[in-house]
Amino acid sequence: MRHGADTVPSGGAPAAWVWSDVDPAAHFGADYAEARAKFLAAASHLASPVETHVHPSARGPEGDALAIDVALLGDAASPSLLLVTSGTHGAEGFCGSGCQVALMSDPSFVDAVRRSGVAVAFLHALNPYGFAHVARTNEDNVDLNRNVRDFAPMPPNTAYLEVHDFIVPATWPPSAQNERRMADYVAARGVAALQQAVSAGQSDRADGLFFAGTKPAWSSDVLRDALRRHAGSRRRLNWIDIHTGLGPLGHAEKIYAGPDDPATLARTRACFGADVTSIYDGSSTSAQVSGMLFNAVPETCAGVEYAGVALEYGTLPFAQVLAALRARQWLANHPQADAASRECILRMTRDAFYVDSPAWKAMVFAQARVAALQALVAMQGAGR
């Protein structure tokens, strides 16, 4: 099933790079277990080496093991590595996993990797607990994309503390009074101010949204180890981290994932396109946040030439996504909730971060494929 031509940067690319005959929908899993099985099967079909990091304590809903898997493709000795990660935010892994499996199942993409001389690492389900339990956070309610940071004592996040009581309500559904408080806040300060207060990251309320934690999470340690071993000795690292939940339906915003450094931003735009947005100049739909994954790069890969983006796919309108985040946090704080409420909230959360339709899956895969091909072209052009 042909899904049309992908564009790549000027300079020419073999015709085999351009067309994809993959049916994307076949490669998305209905839950973590199915997604992982498809990922491992795709890697096995390619005879790609796979390393598995089993979580030492957390388990899935049925008591099954949870793991981060890394599949390797291409020239292991290459000076350049493309890293593609999924499931940083748990339930967002439905999308990221499907894109990874579809890429590994696309003969023209695999051929492009081998022709490029670039090594590719697919890191599957960075947050396997959240993926399996349909949560954005990990087993300790930690947002991994706020967790890679210095954990020296920090001043309280007063903006978050001001909104915590109504953002994470005492009851679900929220009371009318609770909703009035949120509406009054938005009326006085605007939606952007609420988004910034909620999503910037905080270490003050472990029972709250976008909790950064108070120490490195297990997943963060696995990520650092993978970066050190697979990218630490290379010259170049391009990174695509797949996310969902912000922006127009099916559209991939390429959000710069790097330090506030003009040279690194310019390199990233040269690789992934001039439409790469940035939290630093206000061009992104994302708020300014701290503790993001890219902070692990200078720690583990000193001197590497880096370019990275978060591919952020739109799902539902912001208000519905926020409602799902609030509901899921309420559920985490009330594990004794009745079965009907639990089922409703888990469905609500899944729908906020994953659109289970063939059209959406085709859209997200096509854009992930373009980004991956752009990364290969940029690194191939850099030579050895």
C-alpha positions in Angstrom: 0.0 0.0 0.0 1.8 3.1 -1.2 1.5 6.2 1.0 3.0 8.8 -1.3 6.3 10.6 -1.6 8.3 11.8 1.4 10.5 14.9 0.8 14.1 15.0 1.8 16.6 17.9 1.8 17.9 19.0 -1.5 21.1 17.4 -2.8 19.5 14.3 -4.2 18.8 10.9 -2.6 18.5 7.4 -4.2 15.0 6.8 -5.5 14.6 3.9 -3.0 14.6 6.5 -0.2 11.5 8.3 -1.5 8.6 5.8 -1.5 7.1 3.8 1.3 5.0 0.7 0.7 4.3 0.2 4.4 0.8 0.0 5.8 1.5 2.0 9.0 -1.6 0.8 10.9 -0.4 -2.8 11.0 2.5 -1.8 13.2 0.8 0.0 16.1 0.0 -2.0 19.2 -3.2 -2.0 21.2 -1.3 -2.1 24.5 2.3 -2.1 25.8 2.6 -5.9 25.5 1.5 -6.0 21.9 3.6 -3.0 21.0 6.7 -4.6 22.5 6.1 -7.9 20.8 5.8 -6.1 17.4 9.0 -4.2 18.1 11.0 -7.3 19.0 9.6 -9.2 16.0 10.6 -6.4 13.6 14.1 -6.3 15.1 14.3 -10.1 14.8 13.2 -10.0 11.2 16.1 -7.6 10.5 18.5 -9.7 12.6 19.2 -6.5 14.5 20.9 -6.9 17.9 18.6 -6.0 20.8 19.5 -5.2 24.3 16.9 -5.4 27.0 16.7 -3.6 30.4 14.1 -5.2 32.6 12.7 -3.0 35.3 13.9 -4.2 38.6 10.7 -3.7 40.5 7.7 -2.3 38.5 5.3 -4.7 36.8 2.5 -4.4 34.3 -1.2 -4.6 35.0 -1.1 -8.4 35.0 2.1 -8.7 36.9 4.1 -9.0 33.7 7.7 -7.8 33.3 8.4 -4.3 32.0 11.5 -3.4 29.9 13.3 -0.9 27.8 14.5 -2.4 24.6 17.1 -1.0 22.3 17.4 -2.3 18.7 20.4 -1.5 16.6 20.5 -1.1 12.8 23.2 0.0 10.3 26.9 0.3 10.6 27.9 -0.2 14.2 31.3 1.5 13.6 29.8 4.6 12.1 30.9 8.0 13.5 27.2 9.0 13.3 24.2 7.8 15.3 20.5 8.5 14.8 18.6 7.8 18.0 14.8 7.3 17.9 13.0 7.1 21.2 9.5 6.2 22.2 7.4 6.2 25.3 9.2 8.9 27.2 5.7 9.8 28.5 4.3 6.4 28.8 0.9 6.5 27.1 2.5 8.5 24.3 4.3 5.3 23.5 1.4 3.9 21.4 2.4 6.4 18.7 6.2 6.3 19.1 6.3 2.5 19.1 4.1 2.3 16.0 6.4 4.7 14.2 9.5 2.7 15.2 8.1 -0.6 14.2 6.9 0.8 10.8 10.3 2.2 10.1 12.0 -1.1 10.8 9.4 -2.8 8.6 9.9 -0.4 5.7 12.4 -2.0 3.3 13.2 1.4 1.6 14.0 3.0 4.9 16.1 0.1 6.0 17.9 0.3 2.7 18.4 4.0 3.2 20.0 3.3 6.6 22.4 0.8 5.1 23.3 3.1 2.1 23.9 6.1 4.5 26.5 4.4 6.6 24.8 5.8 9.7 24.0 3.7 12.8 20.5 3.8 14.1 19.3 3.0 17.6 15.6 2.5 18.3 15.0 2.8 22.0 11.6 1.4 22.8 9.4 2.4 25.7 11.7 4.6 27.8 8.8 4.6 30.4 7.4 1.1 30.2 5.4 1.5 33.4 3.5 4.5 32.0 3.0 2.8 28.7 1.6 -0.4 30.3 -0.6 1.4 32.8 -1.7 4.1 30.4 -0.1 7.0 32.4 2.1 9.8 31.3 4.4 9.4 34.3 6.4 6.5 35.7 6.0 4.2 38.7 6.8 7.1 41.0 4.6 9.7 39.2 7.8 11.2 37.7 7.7 12.9 34.3 10.9 11.7 32.7 11.2 14.8 30.5 11.6 16.9 33.7 13.9 14.4 35.5 17.3 14.9 33.8 18.5 17.7 36.0 20.6 18.8 38.9 18.8 17.7 42.1 20.4 20.2 44.4 17.8 21.9 46.6 15.7 24.2 44.4 13.3 27.0 45.3 9.7 26.0 45.2 7.8 26.3 41.9 5.4 28.9 43.3 3.5 29.2 40.0 2.6 25.5 40.2 1.8 25.5 43.9 -0.7 28.3 43.2 -2.7 26.1 40.8 -2.2 22.6 42.3 -5.3 22.4 44.4 -7.7 23.0 41.4 -5.6 21.4 38.7 -5.5 18.1 40.7 -9.0 18.2 42.2 -10.2 16.3 45.4 -12.9 14.6 43.4 -13.5 13.4 39.9 -15.4 14.7 38.1 -14.3 18.1 39.6 -16.8 20.1 41.6 -18.4 23.2 40.1 -16.4 25.3 42.6 -13.1 23.7 41.4 -13.9 24.5 37.8 -14.8 28.1 38.6 -11.4 28.5 40.2 -9.7 27.3 37.1 -11.9 29.4 34.8 -11.2 32.5 37.0 -7.4 31.9 36.7 -7.6 31.6 32.9 -9.8 34.7 32.7 -7.3 36.7 34.7 -4.0 35.4 33.2 -4.8 33.4 30.1 -4.4 29.8 28.9 -0.7 30.2 28.2 0.0 31.2 31.8 -1.9 28.1 33.0 0.1 25.9 30.7 3.4 27.4 31.8 2.5 27.0 35.5 1.4 23.4 35.1 3.9 22.0 32.7 7.2 23.7 33.5 8.1 20.9 36.0 8.0 20.9 39.7 9.6 18.9 42.6 7.2 20.2 45.3 4.2 17.9 45.0 4.8 14.3 44.4 1.1 13.9 43.9 0.9 16.6 41.3 1.3 17.0 37.5 4.7 17.2 35.8 6.5 16.0 38.9 10.3 16.1 38.2 11.1 13.8 41.1 13.8 14.2 43.7 16.4 11.9 42.2 17.2 10.3 38.8 14.6 7.7 37.8 15.5 4.2 36.7 14.6 5.0 33.1 16.8 8.1 33.2 19.8 6.0 34.3 19.1 3.5 31.5 19.0 6.3 29.0 22.3 7.7 30.2 23.9 4.3 30.0 22.6 3.8 26.5 23.8 7.2 25.4 27.2 6.6 26.9 27.7 3.2 25.2 26.1 3.9 21.8 26.9 7.6 21.2 29.7 8.5 23.6 32.5 7.7 21.2 30.8 9.0 18.0 31.2 12.3 16.3 27.6 13.1 15.6 24.3 12.3 17.3 20.9 13.2 15.9 17.9 12.4 18.1 14.2 12.1 17.4 12.0 11.7 20.6 8.4 11.0 19.7 5.6 12.7 21.7 1.9 13.3 21.4 -0.7 15.6 22.9 -0.1 19.1 21.6 -1.1 20.8 18.5 -3.4 20.2 15.5 -4.7 16.7 14.9 -1.9 14.5 13.3 0.5 17.4 12.7 4.1 16.9 13.9 5.6 20.0 15.4 9.4 19.6 15.4 10.3 21.1 18.7 14.0 21.8 19.2 15.3 19.5 22.0 18.5 21.1 23.0 20.1 23.9 25.1 19.5 27.6 24.6 22.4 27.8 22.2 22.1 29.4 18.7 24.7 27.2 17.1 23.0 23.9 18.2 19.6 25.3 17.2 21.0 26.3 13.8 22.5 22.8 13.3 19.1 21.2 14.2 17.2 23.4 11.7 19.8 22.6 9.0 19.1 18.9 9.7 15.3 18.8 10.3 14.2 21.9 8.5 13.6 25.6 9.0 10.2 24.9 10.6 11.8 23.5 13.8 10.3 25.5 16.7 11.9 26.5 20.0 10.7 27.0 23.5 13.3 29.7 23.9 11.9 32.1 21.4 8.2 31.4 21.9 7.7 29.7 18.5 6.7 26.4 20.1 3.3 25.3 21.4 5.2 23.9 24.4 5.8 25.9 27.5 9.4 26.6 28.7 10.3 23.5 30.7 13.3 22.2 32.6 14.9 18.8 33.2 14.5 17.5 29.6 16.1 14.4 28.3 18.7 16.2 26.1 20.5 17.3 29.3 21.9 13.8 29.3 23.9 14.4 26.1 26.7 16.6 27.5 26.9 14.4 30.6 27.5 11.2 28.5 28.7 12.3 25.1 31.1 15.2 25.6 32.1 16.7 22.3 29.5 15.1 20.2 28.0 17.2 17.4 24.3 17.1 18.4 21.0 17.9 16.8 17.7 16.9 18.3 13.9 17.3 18.1 10.8 16.2 19.9 8.3 15.2 17.3 5.1 16.4 19.0 1.9 15.1 17.3 -1.5 16.6 17.8 -4.4 14.5 19.1 -7.2 16.3 20.9 -7.8 20.0 21.7 -5.7 21.3 24.7 -8.7 21.5 27.1 -9.4 17.8 26.6 -5.8 16.8 27.0 -5.6 18.8 30.2 -8.8 17.2 31.5 -7.2 13.7 30.8 -4.1 14.7 32.6 -6.1 15.9 35.6 -8.2 12.8 35.7 -5.3 10.4 35.4 -3.5 12.2 38.3 -6.7 12.0 40.4 -6.8 8.2 39.7 -3.1 7.8 40.6 -3.9 9.6 43.9 -7.0 7.4 44.5 -6.1 3.8 43.7 -9.2 2.7 45.5 -11.4 4.2 42.8 -14.2 2.0 41.5 -13.7 -0.1 38.3 -16.0 2.0 36.2 -14.2 5.2 37.0 -10.9 3.6 36.4 -11.9 2.3 33.0 -13.3 5.6 32.0 -10.2 7.6 33.0 -7.8 5.1 31.4 -9.8 5.3 28.1 -9.8 9.1 28.4 -6.1 9.1 28.9 -5.4 6.8 26.0 -7.6 8.9 23.7 -5.7 12.1 24.7 -2.4 10.7 23.5 -3.3 8.2 20.8 -5.7 8.5 18.0 -6.6 4.9 17.0 -7.5 5.5 13.4 -5.7 4.4 10.2 -5.6 7.9 8.8 -3.9 9.4 11.9 -1.4 6.5 12.0 -0.5 7.1 8.3 0.0 10.8 9.0 2.2 10.3 12.0 4.3 7.6 10.3 4.9 9.7 7.2 6.2 12.6 9.2 8.4 10.4 11.4 9.8 8.8 8.2 10.6 12.2 6.7 12.4 13.3 9.9 14.4 10.1 10.1 15.4 10.4 6.4 16.4 14.1 7.0 18.7 13.0 9.9 20.3 10.3 7.7 20.9 12.7 4.9 22.4 15.3 7.2 24.8 12.9 8.8 25.7 11.1 5.6 26.6 14.5 4.1 28.9 15.2 7.0 31.1 12.3 6.0 33.5 10.3 8.2 
